[in-house]
Amino acid sequence: LKEVLDVYASRSVEKIGFVRDRDDQIDAMYTSLFRELLTYMMEDPRNITPCTHLLFCAKNIERIGDHATNIAETIYYIVTGDQMPAERPKGDKTDKIVLPGTLPVK
């Protein structure tokens, strides 16, 4: 968030790539944490409640990164009058980790 505020204050489109890179890092950290917490929950059902709370916190932080990227892209448009060059694929693949019917039923 600080980086995107710096981009806004300086109107420096060169730094927008850094904001996008940071968002990719945040997405990767979220995906890693999601997998780890999912493992803890499957190992011991008593972990489900605390891990779920942590997942909500992590998801909200990941969304902040997405919003910061959207702000950076808007700043790019304000400064240059053009849209950002390439569409970015979503780095967060957690919706693909667990597919319906793939978890063993106990």
Backbone hydrogen bonds, N-H to C=O, Kabsch-Sander energy under -0.5 kcal/mol:
donor,donor_aa,acceptor,acceptor_aa,energy
5,L,1,L,-1.9
6,D,2,K,-2.2
7,V,3,E,-2.3
8,Y,4,V,-2.3
9,A,5,L,-2.5
10,S,6,D,-2.5
11,R,7,V,-2.1
12,S,7,V,-0.7
13,V,11,R,-0.9
15,K,12,S,-1.1
16,I,13,V,-1.1
17,G,14,E,-0.5
19,V,15,K,-1.4
20,R,16,I,-2.3
21,D,17,G,-2.4
22,R,18,F,-2.5
23,D,19,V,-2.0
24,D,20,R,-2.0
25,Q,21,D,-2.0
26,I,22,R,-2.6
27,D,23,D,-2.6
28,A,24,D,-2.2
29,M,25,Q,-2.5
30,Y,26,I,-2.6
31,T,27,D,-2.5
32,S,28,A,-2.3
33,L,29,M,-2.7
34,F,30,Y,-3.0
35,R,31,T,-2.2
36,E,32,S,-2.2
37,L,33,L,-3.0
38,L,34,F,-2.4
39,T,35,R,-2.0
40,Y,36,E,-2.1
41,M,37,L,-2.4
42,M,38,L,-2.1
43,E,39,T,-2.1
44,D,40,Y,-1.8
47,N,44,D,-2.5
48,I,45,P,-1.5
51,C,47,N,-2.5
52,T,48,I,-2.4
53,H,49,T,-2.0
54,L,50,P,-2.1
55,L,51,C,-2.4
56,F,52,T,-2.2
57,C,53,H,-2.1
58,A,54,L,-2.8
59,K,55,L,-2.7
60,N,56,F,-2.1
61,I,57,C,-2.0
62,E,58,A,-2.4
63,R,59,K,-2.3
64,I,60,N,-1.8
65,G,61,I,-1.7
66,D,62,E,-1.7
67,H,63,R,-2.7
68,A,64,I,-2.6
69,T,65,G,-2.0
70,N,66,D,-2.2
71,I,67,H,-2.5
72,A,68,A,-2.3
73,E,69,T,-2.4
74,T,70,N,-2.0
75,I,71,I,-2.5
76,Y,72,A,-2.3
77,Y,73,E,-1.9
78,I,74,T,-2.5
79,V,75,I,-2.7
80,T,76,Y,-2.9
81,G,77,Y,-2.3
93,K,91,G,-0.7
96,K,93,K,-2.1
97,I,94,T,-0.9
98,V,94,T,-0.7
99,L,97,I,-0.6
102,T,99,L,-2.0
